[in-house]
Amino acid sequence: MNRKTLTLAVLLAATPAMTFAASVYKWTDEDGVTHFGDRQPTGQQAESVNVRTGKSSGGNRMSPQEQLEQLETREAKESEKRQESAVEEARRKQREANCETARTNLKLIQQNSRIRIEEEGELRYLTPEEIEEQKQQFEKIAEENCGEPAEG
């Protein structure tokens, strides 16, 4: 009786393993209908499906080397994107600083102040023509960096 019980237990334990070991194939017919079966169809391409996970074990599986290369490529792209965003942030901050400087200089020029500069170790005042030229330069800088025309 012990032998019969042991044989029955072994058969019951082995039955699910044999069921999962069976191959299941997936294919699509001419009408676009997906079929599953235990035998590979003749004249059509089919892929083997893992019964436990439901994922196909066809030729789409990547090797560990291909997975590593794909991961490295993705990380390189992400790193490049982070670097580009850092460069854009630096440019934005520089534009803001240029904008603020140009607006401050324009306010000084528009107050009809006398502007004194140092040239070759000597101080001198700008002429009205030079002041107008400076005003145009600061307006251009403000327009380029502030994104809107300068006031005045």
BELCOR-V386341 format. One record per backbone hydrogen bond with DSSP energy under -1.0 kcal/mol. NH is the residue of the N-H (numbers start at 1). CO is the residue of the C=O. E is the energy in kcal/mol with one decimal. If there is no record, write none. Layout:
nh=[NH | NH]
co=[CO | CO]
e=[E | E]
//
This chain:
nh=[5 | 6 | 7 | 8 | 9 | 10 | 11 | 12 | 13 | 14 | 15 | 18 | 19 | 20 | 21 | 25 | 26 | 27 | 29 | 32 | 35 | 37 | 47 | 49 | 50 | 54 | 57 | 67 | 68 | 69 | 70 | 71 | 72 | 73 | 74 | 75 | 76 | 77 | 78 | 79 | 80 | 81 | 82 | 83 | 84 | 85 | 86 | 87 | 88 | 89 | 90 | 91 | 92 | 93 | 94 | 95 | 96 | 97 | 98 | 99 | 100 | 101 | 102 | 103 | 104 | 105 | 106 | 107 | 108 | 109 | 110 | 112 | 117 | 119 | 122 | 124 | 126 | 131 | 132 | 133 | 134 | 135 | 136 | 137 | 138 | 139 | 140 | 141 | 142 | 143 | 144 | 145 | 146]
co=[1 | 2 | 3 | 4 | 5 | 6 | 7 | 8 | 9 | 10 | 11 | 14 | 15 | 16 | 17 | 37 | 47 | 35 | 33 | 29 | 27 | 25 | 26 | 24 | 55 | 50 | 48 | 63 | 64 | 65 | 66 | 67 | 68 | 69 | 70 | 71 | 72 | 73 | 74 | 75 | 76 | 77 | 78 | 79 | 80 | 81 | 82 | 83 | 84 | 85 | 86 | 87 | 88 | 89 | 90 | 91 | 92 | 93 | 94 | 95 | 96 | 97 | 98 | 99 | 100 | 101 | 102 | 103 | 104 | 105 | 106 | 109 | 124 | 122 | 119 | 117 | 115 | 127 | 128 | 129 | 130 | 131 | 132 | 133 | 134 | 135 | 136 | 137 | 138 | 139 | 140 | 141 | 142]
e=[-2.1 | -2.4 | -2.3 | -2.5 | -2.4 | -2.2 | -2.3 | -2.4 | -2.1 | -2.1 | -1.6 | -2.2 | -2.1 | -2.4 | -1.3 | -3.6 | -2.4 | -2.2 | -2.5 | -1.8 | -3.6 | -2.1 | -2.4 | -3.1 | -2.9 | -2.7 | -3.5 | -2.4 | -2.4 | -2.4 | -2.4 | -2.4 | -2.6 | -2.3 | -2.3 | -2.6 | -2.3 | -2.2 | -2.2 | -2.5 | -2.4 | -2.2 | -2.3 | -2.4 | -2.5 | -2.2 | -1.8 | -2.2 | -2.6 | -2.1 | -2.1 | -2.4 | -2.4 | -2.3 | -2.2 | -2.6 | -2.3 | -2.2 | -2.7 | -2.6 | -2.4 | -2.4 | -2.5 | -2.5 | -2.3 | -2.5 | -2.3 | -2.2 | -1.9 | -2.3 | -2.6 | -1.3 | -3.0 | -3.3 | -2.2 | -2.5 | -2.8 | -2.4 | -2.2 | -2.2 | -2.4 | -2.5 | -2.2 | -2.0 | -2.5 | -2.3 | -2.2 | -2.3 | -2.6 | -2.4 | -2.3 | -2.2 | -2.9]
//
